[in-house]
Amino acid sequence: MLKFYMKKVLGLVILSLVLSGCATPLATNTSIKSILALGTDKETMCKSRYYETKEFQGGWQAVCHSRWEKNYQYIPQYNTEIIWNGESRVFFVYENVTTPMTCTNMWCKYGDGKLKKIVFSMDQAQIYANPKLAEAEEKRLLEEKKKKEKKQIAQKKKKRPKKVKPEGNNQVAQDKNTLVPASSGTGFFVSNNGHIITNDHVIVGCRNITIAQQGKYIEVDVIAYDERNDLAILKSDIRPKKFYRISKSDPKLMDDVVIAGYPLGNKVSTGIKTTKGSVTSLSGMGNNFSEFQTDAALNKGNSGGPIIDKGGNVIGVAVAKIEKQGVEGFNFGIKSSVLKSFTDSNNLRLLTASRSRISQNQLTDLVTEGTVYIDCWLTISDIEKLLKQNSEKAIYSEYQN
């Protein structure tokens, strides 16, 4: 027992000695990349200290490293330099170096240059010290990220059962693994390459997603989705006759708006419908400033549709309404700036608003040709599960009996 306590005391003494050599407060489990900003000069990097925690005898021990480095390699043909700490194996790659670092036993001349990359192996450091190799590596990492995202999207889709088009009310009696169009939403074209914007909740969990074109079901793919902001990008093989431009600025209070879409699915009619109103608030539910409020009518099935100004430019994406007895005019849209940020981050560049005015006939053509009806295909078993939840999906009424 005495031996056990002596070990604990000794451990505390060692830890206190380690910490006493550190000039700054302990930042447990802090990443070096969050401490040192890219663009830092060499003198700042070398004179600073950083902490890391290492597993030690079943616990965690704080270790304080100085970045007063004497390990450096200058690559003159690229004006880059690699500086590293021999103990922790952290490699700092500097660019725009015309005067390399030189050190003696007593002092260092830091030279110039700015921090380009922090890596954890010499192989990676050598890659980022070469601009051509660095560019290729960044492209490789981006492709890996895209593949990972596509894999995640594919994993969300289960194996697709046989797909059938429902006829009458007999579809409920179908086998529970039969795939049927179960809920609807709205989307809109934003490029002549067939890219479509809609809400994430319209397509999430769908075994298959189609748009209606000239009486046919056209299958589309999910390119990207954002659960937090309720947005999704779809891709079709269609070359649309018309597609929407995105407003350069967010809507302003009292701006006139038009909402286009397919409220209540195809039970009312298969034709597109529009409602008019104005912007009544610049924030959504709970002071959500990524959304705005409008009194233009919204219903289930409108989700994912464009909210446009008089020039036909998209200023928002229809997303939700407050469904409560006695409450009217509380309908919400996602701001165009949020949409643009989402599409930019997924390498989809949208055309911004045109200053030229369009006629009423041109606006009608845009709404008719540029807005699409979306079907979410599910199995009967899927639908039964959704009905037990408080789903935002516009599930067809025949499945709700």
C-alpha positions as a Markdown table, in Angstrom:
| # | Residue | x | y | z |
|---|---|---|---|---|
| 1 | Met | 0.0 | 0.0 | 0.0 |
| 2 | Leu | 2.9 | 2.4 | 0.9 |
| 3 | Lys | 4.6 | 1.6 | -2.4 |
| 4 | Phe | 1.3 | 2.5 | -4.2 |
| 5 | Tyr | 1.0 | 5.9 | -2.6 |
| 6 | Met | 4.7 | 6.6 | -3.1 |
| 7 | Lys | 4.2 | 6.0 | -6.9 |
| 8 | Lys | 1.2 | 8.4 | -6.9 |
| 9 | Val | 3.2 | 11.1 | -5.1 |
| 10 | Leu | 6.1 | 10.7 | -7.4 |
| 11 | Gly | 3.8 | 11.0 | -10.4 |
| 12 | Leu | 2.4 | 14.3 | -9.1 |
| 13 | Val | 5.9 | 15.7 | -8.5 |
| 14 | Ile | 6.9 | 14.8 | -12.1 |
| 15 | Leu | 3.7 | 16.4 | -13.5 |
| 16 | Ser | 4.3 | 19.6 | -11.4 |
| 17 | Leu | 7.9 | 19.9 | -12.7 |
| 18 | Val | 6.7 | 19.5 | -16.3 |
| 19 | Leu | 4.1 | 22.2 | -15.8 |
| 20 | Ser | 6.4 | 24.5 | -14.0 |
| 21 | Gly | 8.6 | 24.9 | -17.1 |
| 22 | Cys | 5.6 | 26.1 | -19.2 |
| 23 | Ala | 5.0 | 29.8 | -19.3 |
| 24 | Thr | 1.4 | 29.6 | -20.5 |
| 25 | Pro | -1.7 | 27.9 | -19.0 |
| 26 | Leu | -2.4 | 24.2 | -19.7 |
| 27 | Ala | -4.6 | 23.7 | -22.8 |
| 28 | Thr | -5.5 | 20.0 | -22.5 |
| 29 | Asn | -5.9 | 18.1 | -25.8 |
| 30 | Thr | -5.4 | 21.3 | -27.7 |
| 31 | Ser | -4.4 | 20.8 | -31.4 |
| 32 | Ile | -1.3 | 22.6 | -32.5 |
| 33 | Lys | -3.2 | 23.6 | -35.7 |
| 34 | Ser | -5.6 | 25.6 | -33.6 |
| 35 | Ile | -2.8 | 27.4 | -31.8 |
| 36 | Leu | -0.6 | 28.4 | -34.7 |
| 37 | Ala | -2.3 | 30.2 | -37.6 |
| 38 | Leu | -1.1 | 29.8 | -41.2 |
| 39 | Gly | 0.9 | 32.8 | -42.2 |
| 40 | Thr | 2.8 | 32.9 | -38.9 |
| 41 | Asp | 6.5 | 34.0 | -39.2 |
| 42 | Lys | 9.3 | 31.7 | -38.1 |
| 43 | Glu | 10.4 | 33.8 | -35.1 |
| 44 | Thr | 6.9 | 33.7 | -33.6 |
| 45 | Met | 6.6 | 30.0 | -34.2 |
| 46 | Cys | 10.1 | 29.2 | -32.7 |
| 47 | Lys | 9.7 | 31.3 | -29.6 |
| 48 | Ser | 6.2 | 30.0 | -28.7 |
| 49 | Arg | 5.4 | 26.9 | -26.7 |
| 50 | Tyr | 2.6 | 24.4 | -27.1 |
| 51 | Tyr | 1.2 | 21.6 | -25.1 |
| 52 | Glu | 0.0 | 18.1 | -25.9 |
| 53 | Thr | -1.2 | 15.3 | -23.7 |
| 54 | Lys | 0.2 | 11.8 | -23.9 |
| 55 | Glu | -1.1 | 8.5 | -22.5 |
| 56 | Phe | 1.1 | 7.5 | -19.6 |
| 57 | Gln | 0.6 | 4.4 | -17.4 |
| 58 | Gly | -3.2 | 4.3 | -17.9 |
| 59 | Gly | -3.6 | 8.1 | -17.4 |
| 60 | Trp | -2.8 | 11.3 | -19.2 |
| 61 | Gln | 0.3 | 13.4 | -18.7 |
| 62 | Ala | 0.8 | 16.9 | -19.9 |
| 63 | Val | 3.9 | 17.5 | -22.0 |
| 64 | Cys | 5.3 | 21.0 | -22.7 |
| 65 | His | 7.3 | 21.4 | -25.9 |
| 66 | Ser | 9.4 | 24.4 | -26.9 |
| 67 | Arg | 9.5 | 25.3 | -30.6 |
| 68 | Trp | 13.0 | 26.6 | -30.4 |
| 69 | Glu | 14.0 | 24.5 | -33.4 |
| 70 | Lys | 17.4 | 23.5 | -34.8 |
| 71 | Asn | 16.2 | 21.1 | -37.4 |
| 72 | Tyr | 15.6 | 22.8 | -40.7 |
| 73 | Gln | 15.9 | 22.1 | -44.5 |
| 74 | Tyr | 15.9 | 24.8 | -47.1 |
| 75 | Ile | 14.7 | 24.0 | -50.7 |
| 76 | Pro | 16.0 | 27.0 | -52.7 |
| 77 | Gln | 14.3 | 26.1 | -56.1 |
| 78 | Tyr | 10.9 | 26.5 | -54.5 |
| 79 | Asn | 11.8 | 29.2 | -51.8 |
| 80 | Thr | 10.4 | 26.8 | -49.2 |
| 81 | Glu | 11.8 | 25.6 | -45.9 |
| 82 | Ile | 10.9 | 22.7 | -43.5 |
| 83 | Ile | 11.4 | 23.2 | -39.8 |
| 84 | Trp | 10.7 | 20.5 | -37.3 |
| 85 | Asn | 10.9 | 19.4 | -33.7 |
| 86 | Gly | 12.9 | 16.2 | -33.3 |
| 87 | Glu | 10.9 | 15.1 | -30.2 |
| 88 | Ser | 7.3 | 15.6 | -31.2 |
| 89 | Arg | 7.8 | 15.2 | -34.9 |
| 90 | Val | 5.8 | 18.2 | -35.9 |
| 91 | Phe | 6.9 | 19.6 | -39.3 |
| 92 | Phe | 6.3 | 23.3 | -40.3 |
| 93 | Val | 6.5 | 24.1 | -44.0 |
| 94 | Tyr | 7.3 | 27.7 | -44.8 |
| 95 | Glu | 6.8 | 29.4 | -48.2 |
| 96 | Asn | 8.2 | 32.7 | -49.8 |
| 97 | Val | 11.5 | 32.0 | -48.0 |
| 98 | Thr | 14.4 | 34.1 | -49.4 |
| 99 | Thr | 16.5 | 34.0 | -46.2 |
| 100 | Pro | 16.6 | 30.5 | -44.6 |
| 101 | Met | 16.9 | 29.8 | -40.9 |
| 102 | Thr | 20.4 | 29.3 | -39.4 |
| 103 | Cys | 21.1 | 28.3 | -35.8 |
| 104 | Thr | 24.2 | 27.8 | -33.6 |
| 105 | Asn | 24.3 | 26.4 | -30.1 |
| 106 | Met | 23.5 | 29.9 | -28.6 |
| 107 | Trp | 21.2 | 31.6 | -31.0 |
| 108 | Cys | 19.1 | 31.5 | -34.2 |
| 109 | Lys | 18.7 | 33.8 | -37.2 |
| 110 | Tyr | 15.1 | 33.0 | -38.2 |
| 111 | Gly | 15.1 | 34.4 | -41.7 |
| 112 | Asp | 11.8 | 35.2 | -43.5 |
| 113 | Gly | 8.8 | 33.3 | -44.9 |
| 114 | Lys | 5.3 | 32.5 | -43.8 |
| 115 | Leu | 3.8 | 29.3 | -42.4 |
| 116 | Lys | 2.1 | 27.3 | -45.2 |
| 117 | Lys | 1.3 | 24.0 | -43.7 |
| 118 | Ile | 1.6 | 21.9 | -40.5 |
| 119 | Val | 2.1 | 18.2 | -41.0 |
| 120 | Phe | 3.2 | 15.2 | -39.0 |
| 121 | Ser | 5.7 | 13.4 | -41.2 |
| 122 | Met | 8.7 | 14.3 | -43.3 |
| 123 | Asp | 7.1 | 12.7 | -46.4 |
| 124 | Gln | 4.1 | 15.1 | -46.2 |
| 125 | Ala | 6.4 | 18.0 | -45.5 |
| 126 | Gln | 8.4 | 17.3 | -48.7 |
| 127 | Ile | 5.2 | 17.2 | -50.7 |
| 128 | Tyr | 4.0 | 20.6 | -49.4 |
| 129 | Ala | 7.4 | 22.1 | -49.9 |
| 130 | Asn | 7.0 | 21.4 | -53.7 |
| 131 | Pro | 4.2 | 23.6 | -55.1 |
| 132 | Lys | 3.3 | 21.2 | -57.9 |
| 133 | Leu | 3.2 | 18.2 | -55.5 |
| 134 | Ala | 1.2 | 20.3 | -52.9 |
| 135 | Glu | -1.4 | 21.2 | -55.5 |
| 136 | Ala | -1.8 | 17.5 | -56.5 |
| 137 | Glu | -2.0 | 16.4 | -52.9 |
| 138 | Glu | -4.8 | 19.0 | -52.2 |
| 139 | Lys | -6.7 | 17.7 | -55.2 |
| 140 | Arg | -6.3 | 14.1 | -54.0 |
| 141 | Leu | -7.6 | 15.0 | -50.5 |
| 142 | Leu | -10.5 | 16.9 | -52.1 |
| 143 | Glu | -11.4 | 13.8 | -54.2 |
| 144 | Glu | -11.2 | 11.6 | -51.1 |
| 145 | Lys | -13.5 | 13.9 | -49.3 |
| 146 | Lys | -16.0 | 13.8 | -52.2 |
| 147 | Lys | -15.8 | 10.0 | -52.3 |
| 148 | Lys | -16.4 | 9.8 | -48.6 |
| 149 | Glu | -19.5 | 12.2 | -48.9 |
| 150 | Lys | -20.9 | 10.1 | -51.8 |
| 151 | Lys | -20.4 | 7.0 | -49.8 |
| 152 | Gln | -22.2 | 8.5 | -46.8 |
| 153 | Ile | -25.1 | 9.5 | -49.1 |
| 154 | Ala | -25.2 | 6.0 | -50.6 |
| 155 | Gln | -25.3 | 4.4 | -47.2 |
| 156 | Lys | -28.4 | 6.5 | -46.4 |
| 157 | Lys | -30.1 | 4.8 | -49.3 |
| 158 | Lys | -31.0 | 1.2 | -48.6 |
| 159 | Lys | -31.3 | -1.5 | -51.3 |
| 160 | Arg | -34.1 | -0.4 | -53.6 |
| 161 | Pro | -37.1 | -2.8 | -53.8 |
| 162 | Lys | -39.2 | -3.1 | -56.9 |
| 163 | Lys | -40.6 | 0.2 | -57.9 |
| 164 | Val | -44.3 | 0.6 | -59.0 |
| 165 | Lys | -46.6 | 3.4 | -59.8 |
| 166 | Pro | -49.6 | 3.4 | -57.5 |
| 167 | Glu | -53.0 | 3.1 | -59.0 |
| 168 | Gly | -56.1 | 4.0 | -57.0 |
| 169 | Asn | -56.1 | 3.0 | -53.3 |
| 170 | Asn | -54.9 | -0.5 | -53.8 |
| 171 | Gln | -51.2 | 0.4 | -53.1 |
| 172 | Val | -51.7 | 0.1 | -49.4 |
| 173 | Ala | -52.5 | -3.6 | -49.9 |
| 174 | Gln | -49.2 | -4.1 | -51.8 |
| 175 | Asp | -46.3 | -6.0 | -50.2 |
| 176 | Lys | -44.7 | -3.9 | -47.5 |
| 177 | Asn | -41.4 | -4.0 | -49.5 |
| 178 | Thr | -43.0 | -2.5 | -52.6 |
| 179 | Leu | -41.5 | 0.9 | -53.5 |
| 180 | Val | -44.1 | 3.6 | -54.1 |
| 181 | Pro | -44.1 | 7.4 | -54.4 |
| 182 | Ala | -45.0 | 8.3 | -50.8 |
| 183 | Ser | -44.4 | 12.0 | -50.3 |
| 184 | Ser | -43.8 | 15.1 | -52.4 |
| 185 | Gly | -42.0 | 18.3 | -52.4 |
| 186 | Thr | -40.8 | 21.1 | -54.8 |
| 187 | Gly | -37.4 | 21.9 | -56.3 |
| 188 | Phe | -36.0 | 24.3 | -58.9 |
| 189 | Phe | -33.3 | 24.3 | -61.5 |
| 190 | Val | -30.3 | 26.5 | -60.9 |
| 191 | Ser | -28.1 | 25.5 | -63.9 |
| 192 | Asn | -28.5 | 24.4 | -67.5 |
| 193 | Asn | -26.7 | 21.1 | -66.5 |
| 194 | Gly | -29.7 | 19.9 | -64.5 |
| 195 | His | -28.8 | 20.9 | -60.9 |
| 196 | Ile | -31.8 | 21.2 | -58.6 |
| 197 | Ile | -32.2 | 22.8 | -55.2 |
| 198 | Thr | -34.7 | 21.5 | -52.6 |
| 199 | Asn | -35.0 | 21.0 | -48.9 |
| 200 | Asp | -33.1 | 18.2 | -47.1 |
| 201 | His | -36.2 | 17.0 | -45.4 |
| 202 | Val | -37.9 | 16.5 | -48.7 |
| 203 | Ile | -35.3 | 13.9 | -49.8 |
| 204 | Val | -33.9 | 12.5 | -46.5 |
| 205 | Gly | -34.5 | 8.8 | -46.1 |
| 206 | Cys | -35.9 | 8.3 | -49.6 |
| 207 | Arg | -35.1 | 5.0 | -51.3 |
| 208 | Asn | -35.4 | 6.8 | -54.6 |
| 209 | Ile | -36.0 | 10.4 | -55.8 |
| 210 | Thr | -37.7 | 11.4 | -59.0 |
| 211 | Ile | -39.0 | 14.5 | -60.6 |
| 212 | Ala | -42.1 | 14.7 | -62.8 |
| 213 | Gln | -41.4 | 15.7 | -66.4 |
| 214 | Gln | -44.0 | 15.4 | -69.2 |
| 215 | Gly | -45.9 | 12.7 | -67.4 |
| 216 | Lys | -42.7 | 10.6 | -66.7 |
| 217 | Tyr | -40.7 | 9.8 | -63.6 |
| 218 | Ile | -37.1 | 11.0 | -64.1 |
| 219 | Glu | -34.7 | 9.7 | -61.5 |
| 220 | Val | -32.2 | 12.2 | -59.9 |
| 221 | Asp | -29.2 | 11.8 | -57.7 |
| 222 | Val | -28.3 | 13.5 | -54.4 |
| 223 | Ile | -25.1 | 15.5 | -54.8 |
| 224 | Ala | -24.9 | 17.1 | -51.4 |
| 225 | Tyr | -27.1 | 17.9 | -48.4 |
| 226 | Asp | -27.1 | 20.2 | -45.3 |
| 227 | Glu | -29.2 | 18.9 | -42.5 |
| 228 | Arg | -28.7 | 22.0 | -40.3 |
| 229 | Asn | -29.9 | 24.5 | -42.9 |
| 230 | Asp | -32.3 | 22.0 | -44.6 |
| 231 | Leu | -30.9 | 22.3 | -48.1 |
| 232 | Ala | -30.0 | 19.7 | -50.7 |
| 233 | Ile | -28.5 | 19.6 | -54.2 |
| 234 | Leu | -29.9 | 17.1 | -56.7 |
| 235 | Lys | -28.6 | 16.3 | -60.2 |
| 236 | Ser | -30.6 | 15.2 | -63.2 |
| 237 | Asp | -29.7 | 14.5 | -66.8 |
| 238 | Ile | -32.2 | 17.1 | -68.0 |
| 239 | Arg | -31.1 | 20.2 | -69.8 |
| 240 | Pro | -33.8 | 22.6 | -68.6 |
| 241 | Lys | -35.2 | 25.3 | -70.9 |
| 242 | Lys | -35.3 | 27.7 | -67.9 |
| 243 | Phe | -33.4 | 27.9 | -64.7 |
| 244 | Tyr | -33.3 | 30.4 | -61.8 |
| 245 | Arg | -30.7 | 33.1 | -61.0 |
| 246 | Ile | -29.9 | 33.8 | -57.3 |
| 247 | Ser | -30.3 | 37.2 | -55.7 |
| 248 | Lys | -27.1 | 39.0 | -54.8 |
| 249 | Ser | -28.6 | 40.2 | -51.6 |
| 250 | Asp | -30.9 | 38.8 | -48.9 |
| 251 | Pro | -34.6 | 39.9 | -48.8 |
| 252 | Lys | -35.5 | 43.2 | -47.1 |
| 253 | Leu | -38.5 | 43.9 | -44.9 |
| 254 | Met | -41.7 | 44.4 | -46.8 |
| 255 | Asp | -40.2 | 43.2 | -50.2 |
| 256 | Asp | -42.8 | 41.7 | -52.4 |
| 257 | Val | -42.3 | 37.9 | -53.1 |
| 258 | Val | -43.8 | 35.1 | -55.1 |
| 259 | Ile | -43.6 | 31.4 | -54.0 |
| 260 | Ala | -43.8 | 28.8 | -56.7 |
| 261 | Gly | -44.4 | 25.1 | -56.0 |
| 262 | Tyr | -46.8 | 22.1 | -55.6 |
| 263 | Pro | -48.6 | 22.5 | -52.3 |
| 264 | Leu | -50.5 | 19.4 | -51.2 |
| 265 | Gly | -48.9 | 17.3 | -53.9 |
| 266 | Asn | -50.9 | 16.3 | -57.0 |
| 267 | Lys | -54.1 | 15.8 | -55.1 |
| 268 | Val | -55.3 | 19.3 | -55.9 |
| 269 | Ser | -53.9 | 19.3 | -59.4 |
| 270 | Thr | -50.7 | 18.5 | -61.2 |
| 271 | Gly | -50.2 | 22.2 | -62.3 |
| 272 | Ile | -47.7 | 24.5 | -60.6 |
| 273 | Lys | -49.2 | 27.0 | -58.2 |
| 274 | Thr | -48.0 | 30.4 | -57.0 |
| 275 | Thr | -48.8 | 32.6 | -54.1 |
| 276 | Lys | -47.9 | 36.3 | -53.4 |
| 277 | Gly | -47.0 | 38.1 | -50.3 |
| 278 | Ser | -44.3 | 40.2 | -48.7 |
| 279 | Val | -41.4 | 39.7 | -46.3 |
| 280 | Thr | -42.7 | 40.2 | -42.8 |
| 281 | Ser | -39.6 | 39.5 | -40.7 |
| 282 | Leu | -35.9 | 39.1 | -41.3 |
| 283 | Ser | -35.5 | 36.2 | -38.9 |
| 284 | Gly | -37.1 | 32.8 | -38.6 |
| 285 | Met | -38.3 | 30.7 | -35.6 |
| 286 | Gly | -36.3 | 31.4 | -32.4 |
| 287 | Asn | -34.4 | 34.3 | -34.0 |
| 288 | Asn | -32.9 | 32.0 | -36.7 |
| 289 | Phe | -31.3 | 34.6 | -38.9 |
| 290 | Ser | -30.5 | 32.2 | -41.7 |
| 291 | Glu | -34.3 | 32.3 | -42.4 |
| 292 | Phe | -36.9 | 35.0 | -43.0 |
| 293 | Gln | -40.6 | 35.2 | -42.6 |
| 294 | Thr | -43.3 | 35.8 | -45.2 |
| 295 | Asp | -47.1 | 36.0 | -45.3 |
| 296 | Ala | -47.2 | 34.4 | -48.8 |
| 297 | Ala | -49.1 | 31.1 | -48.3 |
| 298 | Leu | -47.1 | 27.9 | -47.8 |
| 299 | Asn | -48.4 | 24.3 | -47.5 |
| 300 | Lys | -46.9 | 20.8 | -47.3 |
| 301 | Gly | -45.6 | 20.1 | -50.8 |
| 302 | Asn | -44.2 | 23.7 | -51.2 |
| 303 | Ser | -41.1 | 22.7 | -49.3 |
| 304 | Gly | -37.9 | 23.3 | -51.4 |
| 305 | Gly | -39.6 | 25.6 | -53.8 |
| 306 | Pro | -38.2 | 29.0 | -54.9 |
| 307 | Ile | -39.2 | 32.3 | -53.2 |
| 308 | Ile | -38.6 | 34.9 | -55.9 |
| 309 | Asp | -38.7 | 38.7 | -56.4 |
| 310 | Lys | -40.5 | 40.5 | -59.3 |
| 311 | Gly | -37.5 | 39.9 | -61.5 |
| 312 | Gly | -37.6 | 36.2 | -61.0 |
| 313 | Asn | -34.5 | 36.0 | -58.9 |
| 314 | Val | -34.4 | 33.6 | -56.0 |
| 315 | Ile | -34.3 | 35.4 | -52.7 |
| 316 | Gly | -35.1 | 32.3 | -50.6 |
| 317 | Val | -36.1 | 28.6 | -50.4 |
| 318 | Ala | -39.5 | 27.7 | -49.0 |
| 319 | Val | -39.0 | 25.6 | -45.9 |
| 320 | Ala | -41.8 | 25.6 | -43.3 |
| 321 | Lys | -44.9 | 27.1 | -41.8 |
| 322 | Ile | -46.3 | 27.1 | -38.3 |
| 323 | Glu | -49.2 | 24.7 | -38.2 |
| 324 | Lys | -51.4 | 25.8 | -35.4 |
| 325 | Gln | -55.1 | 26.6 | -35.2 |
| 326 | Gly | -55.7 | 30.3 | -35.4 |
| 327 | Val | -52.1 | 31.1 | -36.6 |
| 328 | Glu | -51.8 | 32.4 | -40.2 |
| 329 | Gly | -49.0 | 34.1 | -42.2 |
| 330 | Phe | -46.1 | 32.5 | -40.3 |
| 331 | Asn | -44.3 | 31.0 | -43.2 |
| 332 | Phe | -40.5 | 30.8 | -43.5 |
| 333 | Gly | -37.8 | 30.7 | -46.2 |
| 334 | Ile | -34.1 | 30.1 | -46.2 |
| 335 | Lys | -32.1 | 33.2 | -47.2 |
| 336 | Ser | -30.3 | 33.3 | -50.6 |
| 337 | Ser | -27.0 | 34.0 | -48.8 |
| 338 | Val | -27.2 | 30.7 | -47.0 |
| 339 | Leu | -28.1 | 28.9 | -50.2 |
| 340 | Lys | -25.1 | 30.5 | -52.0 |
| 341 | Ser | -22.7 | 29.5 | -49.2 |
| 342 | Phe | -24.0 | 25.9 | -49.4 |
| 343 | Thr | -23.6 | 25.7 | -53.1 |
| 344 | Asp | -20.2 | 27.4 | -53.2 |
| 345 | Ser | -18.9 | 24.9 | -50.6 |
| 346 | Asn | -20.0 | 22.1 | -52.9 |
| 347 | Asn | -18.3 | 23.7 | -56.0 |
| 348 | Leu | -21.6 | 24.6 | -57.6 |
| 349 | Arg | -21.4 | 28.2 | -58.9 |
| 350 | Leu | -24.8 | 29.7 | -59.4 |
| 351 | Leu | -25.6 | 32.6 | -61.7 |
| 352 | Thr | -26.4 | 35.8 | -59.8 |
| 353 | Ala | -29.3 | 38.0 | -60.3 |
| 354 | Ser | -29.7 | 40.0 | -63.5 |
| 355 | Arg | -30.5 | 43.7 | -63.3 |
| 356 | Ser | -32.6 | 43.5 | -66.4 |
| 357 | Arg | -36.3 | 43.3 | -65.9 |
| 358 | Ile | -38.5 | 40.5 | -67.2 |
| 359 | Ser | -42.0 | 40.6 | -68.5 |
| 360 | Gln | -45.0 | 38.8 | -66.9 |
| 361 | Asn | -44.9 | 36.3 | -69.6 |
| 362 | Gln | -41.2 | 35.6 | -69.1 |
| 363 | Leu | -41.8 | 35.2 | -65.4 |
| 364 | Thr | -44.6 | 32.7 | -66.0 |
| 365 | Asp | -42.3 | 30.7 | -68.4 |
| 366 | Leu | -39.5 | 30.7 | -65.7 |
| 367 | Val | -41.8 | 29.5 | -63.0 |
| 368 | Thr | -43.4 | 26.8 | -65.2 |
| 369 | Glu | -40.2 | 25.5 | -66.8 |
| 370 | Gly | -37.8 | 26.0 | -63.9 |
| 371 | Thr | -39.8 | 24.5 | -61.0 |
| 372 | Val | -40.1 | 20.8 | -60.6 |
| 373 | Tyr | -42.3 | 18.3 | -58.7 |
| 374 | Ile | -40.4 | 15.9 | -56.5 |
| 375 | Asp | -41.5 | 12.5 | -55.5 |
| 376 | Cys | -39.9 | 10.6 | -52.6 |
| 377 | Trp | -40.1 | 6.8 | -53.0 |
| 378 | Leu | -40.5 | 4.7 | -49.9 |
| 379 | Thr | -41.6 | 1.2 | -49.0 |
| 380 | Ile | -44.9 | 0.7 | -47.3 |
| 381 | Ser | -42.9 | -0.4 | -44.3 |
| 382 | Asp | -41.0 | 2.9 | -44.4 |
| 383 | Ile | -44.2 | 4.9 | -44.5 |
| 384 | Glu | -45.6 | 3.1 | -41.5 |
| 385 | Lys | -42.5 | 4.0 | -39.5 |
| 386 | Leu | -42.7 | 7.6 | -40.6 |
| 387 | Leu | -46.3 | 8.0 | -39.6 |
| 388 | Lys | -45.4 | 7.1 | -36.1 |
| 389 | Gln | -43.0 | 10.0 | -36.0 |
| 390 | Asn | -43.5 | 13.7 | -36.4 |
| 391 | Ser | -42.2 | 13.8 | -39.9 |
| 392 | Glu | -42.0 | 17.0 | -42.0 |
| 393 | Lys | -42.6 | 15.0 | -45.2 |
| 394 | Ala | -45.8 | 15.7 | -47.2 |
| 395 | Ile | -46.9 | 12.1 | -47.1 |
| 396 | Tyr | -49.8 | 11.3 | -49.5 |
| 397 | Ser | -53.1 | 11.0 | -47.7 |
| 398 | Glu | -53.9 | 7.5 | -48.9 |
| 399 | Tyr | -51.1 | 6.2 | -46.7 |
| 400 | Gln | -52.4 | 8.0 | -43.6 |
| 401 | Asn | -55.6 | 6.1 | -43.1 |
